[in-house]
C-alpha cells in the first residue's frame, strides 16, 4: 500500500503512526487489520505543564508548602517561571531562580516546583507554572492542569475582654480582667496596655508578675490581675494578641478595652448637668445628684445661693413638702422643686457626709424664665466626621438653635458625660458647647455624641460625629431622618431614616428609650443607600417622645445616631367654671374658669351672652412636666348690672387644631334688686324669731307638766305606804281590793295596776320577812330610788304580789333583781307578764 503523508500533516518529525483499518486511507484489501508505518525524520513540540496538587488549604503560620510542576517538552524546556494571582490583587511573576524569604523556584527543566515559605493570608490565590523551549511557551492561562489554587485559613487574632467596665474601691485586694483570644493559628505572644486617666500609655508585657500586675501565661486567656487597687489604677486597659497572621487591632476594637473606675478614700459627688432651665409655672424641676464612695454617705442635703451671691439656704435631708423634696437615697438624693417661680432661680449644690468628712458637688445653676410657652430646642449641629492626627489638639463644636428655655448642650463619649475641656456659651438664641482635647491612639474611629436638652422632650436630642486618622470609605454615613414632627392625636406617623455608604453595608435601626423597635418597620437597601421606615398610630404616650436612628457596621467604635421627636396636638378637658350664680345688684362677683391637660396651651375667654370681657379677666397658664400638657386658668372680677339677670356667663376655650368650635361651660345669672332683697331678709328674720319663740314656749310647758306630776306623787306617798301595810295584813283576801283602790286614787287606767314600795324608818322591821323575795319581783318608785345601788336592768312584774324597795338590799338574797333607776313600772291585769315605763 502506498501512503503519502506530507510534513504539513504532522506536528512532529519522528515517530510511529498507528493506522486503523477502518480509516479513510486508501489501502489494499489484502492488508492485515493493523499495520505500522515507520518513518524517520526531525520534529518539535510546545511544552505542556501539569501541577500537583491542583489545590490545597494551608493554615496561617505553616512553615512552607510545595507545588510540583511536571514539564513535557521536545526538545526539553530551556526556561520556566511561575505567576501568582492573589485574591483581590494584581498578578505577580515568580521568576526562574527565585530564592528569597517568600518563594523558591527549583532549577529543574522537568519539575521546577515552587516552594511557598511562611504561609500568610496574603499567600492565598492561584499559582500557574510555565515552561518554554524552541517550539514556544506552554499555554498555562488556558490549561487548568497548569494552575494551582492555594487557600489559606486563619486570621489575625481578636480579643474580647470581660468585663468591659468595672468600679473598684480603693483598698480592694485585687481585680482580674479576662481576655478571650480567638486566633488561627493560636496566639504566640500577648500583652496589655494601660491608659491612665490624664496620663501616658503604658505597656504591661507578657510574663509580667510584679507588685502591681500579673499577666497570665495563656494564649487563649492571658488575663490581667491588678493588685492592691489605688486611685492610680483607674483608666483603660487593652488586651493584644499576636500570631503568624499579625497582631490584634485593640486600638480600634472596643471589645478589647476595659474601663476601670476606682472609688474610695472619700465620696465622689457628681452632677449630670451644670445648668437647668425652667419657666415660671412649670410643675416640677428635678436636679440630679449621684454619690459614690466608701464608706457610703450617711447624711446629705442641698444648699441654694442666689445667683447674685449672699447667704446659702440649706434644704435639709428629709424635706418633703409642697415646694421641695429631697429624695431619700444615699446614692441619688435628687432635689425636686415644685410649682416653679422666679424665686427658685439660684445656684444649687449637693452635699453628703460619710461620717468622717463632708463633700460637696460642683455648682448647678437653675435659671427661671418668665411665664411663656415652652419650645423644643433645635436639632444639634456638628460636623459628621473629622480627620485628625494622634497627639494633636482637637476642637469639637456642637450648637442648638432656639428652645425655650434655652437648652443644655453637652458632649459624651462611650455614654459618659465629658466635663473636662468643655465650654458652653449662649449668643442670641444659639447655645454652643466646644470640647477641646488632645487625641490619643484610642481616638481613631472614636464616636463622640452631642446632646441638646431643655427638659421639654422626654429625652435629649442627639447627633454624633467621629474622628479618623486616615480617610476611608468603610464608615457608614450619618443617619438622615425625614418626616413630620407635628401630628394630631390618632394620626398615622411615618418616620424614615437613611444612611449612605459604608463597607460593609450598615445595619440601620429605630430605637425608643434605647430599645430597638421591631414593629411597624420596613427596610430598603440599594444604590449604596440603606433606609428604614417606621409607621405607627400616635397616642398620648408618644407625645414629645424622642426617636433615635442608629447606623452601624462595626467599623466605628460605636453607632452613629440622629434623633427626631413627635409633638402631638390634643384637646384639653372640658373647662370648669366656679362662682356665684345669684348676686345683688351693685355687688361684685368673682368667677374662675380652668381648662387642663391640653396641648398646645389653649386660648381662654369669658363672656356674658355675646359681651366679651377682656380687661376684667386675668389668664394664667402652667405647664405640667409630668403630663407634658398645659393648664390655663382665667379669673373674672365683675359687677354685673341688673339687666344681666337671666343671661348666661360662659367660659370659652379654643384650641389650635381641628375645628375652631370652642369648649364652653356656662351658668345662668340672677341679679336681684337691693330693696327686694332687704324685704326678703326681713321676712326670713321674722320667721326665724317666731320659730325660736315657739320652741321656748314648748320647753316651758313641758317643764311645768313634769313638776306637777312630781308634786302629785309626793302628796300621796303617806297614803300609799299605809295601803302597803294593810296589804301585808291581808295577804289572801283583800289584796285585790286594795290594789284596785290604789289604782283608782291614782287615776290609773282600769286595765293597769301601779305598785309603789316606799322606804320608811320601819322598813327593817316591818319588811324583814320579804328578804327572800325572788328575782323579777322588785318595784321601785322613781322618787325613792338610789341609782348607785340599783342594777341596770328591768324585770317583769308578777300579778298580785307586794314587793320590797331595793333600799334594803343587804337583807336580800342573790337571786333578787332590781329595776332600772328612775322608772315607774306597770303590770297588766291579765295576759302575759310584761313591763312598761312612763
C-alpha positions, 0 to 999 in steps of 0.5 A: 500500500502506498501512503503519502503523508506530507510534513504539513500533516504532522506536528512532529518529525519522528515517530510511529503512526498507528493506522486503523483499518477502518480509516479513510486511507486508501489501502489494499484489501489484502492488508492485515487489520493493523499495520505500522508505518515507520518513518524517520525524520526531525520534529518539535513540540510546545511544552505542556505543564501539569501541577500537583496538587491542583489545590490545597488549604494551608493554615496561617503560620505553616512553615512552607508548602510545595507545588510540583510542576511536571514539564513535557517538552521536545526538545526539553524546556530551556526556561520556566517561571511561575505567576501568582494571582492573589485574591483581590490583587494584581498578578505577580511573576515568580521568576526562574531562580527565585530564592528569597524569604517568600518563594523558591523556584527549583532549577529543574527543566522537568519539575521546577516546583515552587516552594511557598515559605511562611504561609500568610493570608496574603499567600492565598490565590492561584499559582500557574507554572510555565515552561518554554523551549524552541517550539514556544511557551506552554499555554498555562492561562488556558490549561487548568492542569497548569494552575494551582489554587492555594487557600489559606485559613486563619486570621489575625487574632481578636480579643474580647475582654470581660468585663468591659467596665468595672468600679473598684474601691480603693483598698480592694485586694485585687481585680482580674480582667479576662481576655478571650483570644480567638486566633488561627493559628493560636496566639504566640505572644500577648500583652496589655496596655494601660491608659491612665486617666490624664496620663501616658500609655503604658505597656504591661508585657507578657510574663509580667508578675510584679507588685502591681500586675500579673499577666497570665501565661495563656494564649487563649486567656492571658488575663490581667490581675491588678493588685492592691487597687489605688486611685492610680489604677483607674483608666483603660486597659487593652488586651493584644494578641499576636500570631503568624497572621499579625497582631490584634487591632485593640486600638480600634476594637472596643471589645478589647478595652476595659474601663476601670473606675476606682472609688474610695478614700472619700465620696465622689459627688457628681452632677449630670448637668451644670445648668437647668432651665425652667419657666415660671409655672412649670410643675416640677424641676428635678436636679440630679445628684449621684454619690459614690464612695466608701464608706457610703454617705450617711447624711446629705442635703442641698444648699441654694445661693442666689445667683447674685451671691449672699447667704446659702439656704440649706434644704435639709435631708428629709424635706418633703413638702409642697415646694421641695423634696429631697429624695431619700437615697444615699446614692441619688438624693435628687432635689425636686422643686415644685410649682416653679417661680422666679424665686427658685432661680439660684445656684444649687449644690449637693452635699453628703457626709460619710461620717468622717468628712463632708463633700460637696458637688460642683455648682448647678445653676437653675435659671427661671424664665418668665411665664411663656410657652415652652419650645423644643430646642433645635436639632444639634449641629456638628460636623459628621466626621473629622480627620485628625492626627494622634497627639494633636489638639482637637476642637469639637463644636456642637450648637442648638438653635432656639428652645425655650428655655434655652437648652443644655448642650453637652458632649459624651463619649462611650455614654459618659458625660465629658466635663473636662475641656468643655465650654458652653456659651449662649449668643442670641438664641444659639447655645454652643458647647466646644470640647477641646482635647488632645487625641490619643491612639484610642481616638481613631474611629472614636464616636463622640455624641452631642446632646441638646436638652431643655427638659421639654422632650422626654429625652435629649436630642442627639447627633454624633460625629467621629474622628479618623486618622486616615480617610476611608470609605468603610464608615457608614454615613450619618443617619438622615431622618425625614418626616413630620414632627407635628401630628394630631392625636390618632394620626398615622406617623411615618418616620424614615431614616437613611444612611449612605455608604459604608463597607460593609453595608450598615445595619440601620435601626429605630430605637425608643428609650434605647430599645430597638423597635421591631414593629411597624418597620420596613427596610430598603437597601440599594444604590449604596443607600440603606433606609428604614421606615417606621409607621405607627398610630400616635397616642398620648404616650408618644407625645414629645417622645424622642426617636433615635436612628442608629447606623452601624457596621462595626467599623466605628467604635460605636453607632452613629445616631440622629434623633427626631421627636413627635409633638402631638396636638390634643384637646384639653378637658372640658373647662370648669367654671366656679362662682356665684350664680345669684348676686345683688345688684351693685355687688361684685362677683368673682368667677374662675374658669380652668381648662387642663391637660391640653396641648398646645396651651389653649386660648381662654375667654369669658363672656356674658351672652355675646359681651366679651370681657377682656380687661376684667379677666386675668389668664394664667397658664402652667405647664405640667412636666409630668403630663407634658400638657398645659393648664390655663386658668382665667379669673373674672372680677365683675359687677354685673348690672341688673339687666344681666339677670337671666343671661348666661356667663360662659367660659370659652376655650379654643384650641389650635387644631381641628375645628375652631368650635370652642369648649364652653361651660356656662351658668345662668345669672340672677341679679336681684334688686337691693330693696327686694332683697332687704324685704326678703331678709326681713321676712326670713328674720321674722320667721326665724324669731317666731320659730325660736319663740315657739320652741321656748314656749314648748320647753316651758310647758313641758317643764311645768307638766313634769313638776306637777306630776312630781308634786302629785306623787309626793302628796300621796306617798303617806297614803300609799305606804299605809295601803302597803301595810294593810296589804301585808295584813291581808295577804289572801283576801283583800289584796285585790281590793286594795290594789284596785283602790290604789289604782283608782286614787291614782287615776290609773287606767282600769286595765293597769295596776301601779305598785309603789314600795316606799322606804320608811324608818320601819322598813327593817322591821316591818319588811324583814320577812320579804328578804327572800323575795325572788328575782323579777319581783322588785318595784321601785318608785322613781322618787325613792330610788338610789341609782348607785345601788340599783342594777341596770336592768328591768324585770317583769312584774308578777300579778298580785304580789307586794314587793320590797324597795331595793333600799334594803338590799343587804337583807336580800338574797342573790337571786333578787333583781332590781329595776332600772333607776328612775322608772315607774313600772306597770303590770297588766291585769291579765295576759302575759307578764310584761313591763312598761315605763312612763 
